[in-house]
Amino acid sequence: MCFNGANSSRKQTLGGRMIRATTKRVWEMLDYSKPRNEDKTELQPGTYELERISNPHGFEGNWLVVKGTTIGMSEGAWKQWINGVLADREGHPNFGKPINWGDAEIVLEENGQLIPPPTD
């Protein structure tokens, strides 16, 4: 693990499933334990164990954070970087076609199974 983040009392872990993320480049992530204007931190390329938590800001949608830290982003934000997600910007020449993110791809696994790209 690349961080020594502090646990927050606002963090509520959901479920006990093993989630892993593999990143191929540096990603700017949010650290929800810090004030809004100081909440950005870098996640280095590598494989990380994640945990699913309720949204730390009280909104709908779960977050995935690096296990033992307060660093991550919404689950939907992680999933939008899976290769094969469909381009959804109308008018774009690749609208409706699967995207290959190259170095920006994030590979997600849950309980040893690849998480497929979202379809919505």
C-alpha positions in Angstrom: 0.0 0.0 0.0 1.3 3.4 -0.9 -0.4 5.5 1.7 -0.5 5.9 5.5 -3.9 7.6 5.5 -5.9 8.1 8.6 -9.2 6.4 9.1 -12.2 8.7 9.5 -15.1 8.2 11.8 -17.3 9.1 8.8 -16.1 6.0 6.9 -18.6 3.2 6.7 -17.3 0.1 5.0 -19.9 -1.8 3.0 -19.6 -5.5 2.4 -16.6 -7.7 2.7 -15.8 -8.3 -1.0 -12.1 -8.1 -2.2 -11.8 -5.3 -4.7 -8.5 -4.6 -6.6 -7.6 -1.8 -8.9 -4.6 -1.7 -11.2 -3.5 1.7 -12.5 -1.0 2.3 -15.2 -0.3 6.0 -14.6 -0.4 8.6 -11.8 -4.0 9.4 -10.9 -5.2 12.4 -9.0 -7.5 11.2 -6.3 -9.5 12.8 -3.5 -8.7 12.5 0.2 -12.0 13.2 1.9 -10.3 13.7 5.3 -8.9 17.0 4.0 -10.7 20.3 3.4 -12.2 20.7 -0.1 -9.4 22.9 -1.5 -6.6 20.7 -0.2 -8.2 17.3 -1.0 -6.2 16.2 -4.0 -3.5 13.6 -3.7 -1.6 11.4 -6.3 -2.0 7.7 -6.6 1.0 6.1 -8.2 0.8 3.3 -10.8 0.3 -0.1 -9.2 -2.2 -2.5 -7.8 -4.3 -1.5 -4.8 -6.8 -3.2 -2.6 -9.9 -1.1 -2.3 -12.8 -1.0 0.0 -16.4 0.1 -0.8 -17.7 2.8 1.6 -20.8 4.9 1.8 -20.4 8.3 0.1 -18.3 10.4 2.7 -20.2 13.6 1.6 -23.6 12.1 2.2 -24.7 11.9 -1.4 -26.0 8.8 -3.3 -23.5 6.4 -4.7 -20.7 4.5 -3.0 -17.0 5.3 -3.1 -14.0 3.0 -3.5 -11.0 4.0 -1.4 -7.6 2.5 -1.0 -7.9 0.1 1.9 -7.0 1.7 5.2 -7.1 5.3 3.8 -9.5 8.0 3.0 -8.2 8.3 -0.6 -10.3 7.4 -3.6 -13.3 8.5 -5.6 -16.8 7.5 -6.4 -17.3 3.9 -7.6 -18.7 5.2 -10.9 -15.6 7.4 -11.5 -13.4 4.3 -11.1 -15.6 2.3 -13.5 -15.7 4.9 -16.2 -12.0 4.2 -16.9 -12.5 0.4 -17.7 -11.6 -0.4 -21.3 -14.6 -1.1 -23.3 -16.9 1.5 -21.8 -19.0 3.0 -24.5 -18.3 6.6 -25.7 -21.4 8.5 -24.6 -20.9 12.0 -26.0 -23.4 12.5 -28.8 -21.9 14.0 -31.9 -18.5 12.5 -31.1 -17.3 10.3 -34.1 -16.9 7.3 -31.7 -20.3 7.7 -30.0 -21.6 4.3 -29.0 -18.2 2.5 -29.6 -16.1 0.9 -26.9 -13.2 3.1 -25.7 -9.6 1.9 -25.3 -8.1 4.1 -22.6 -4.5 3.0 -23.1 -2.3 4.1 -20.1 -5.4 5.7 -18.5 -7.1 2.4 -18.2 -8.1 1.2 -14.7 -8.5 -2.5 -14.3 -11.0 -3.5 -11.5 -11.4 -6.9 -10.1 -13.9 -8.0 -7.5 -13.4 -11.4 -5.8 -10.9 -12.3 -8.5 -13.2 -11.5 -11.4 -12.7 -8.6 -13.8 -15.4 -6.0 -13.4 -16.9 -5.4 -16.9 -17.4 -1.9 -18.2 -20.6 -0.1 -17.2 -23.4 -0.3 -19.8 -25.3 2.8 -18.7 
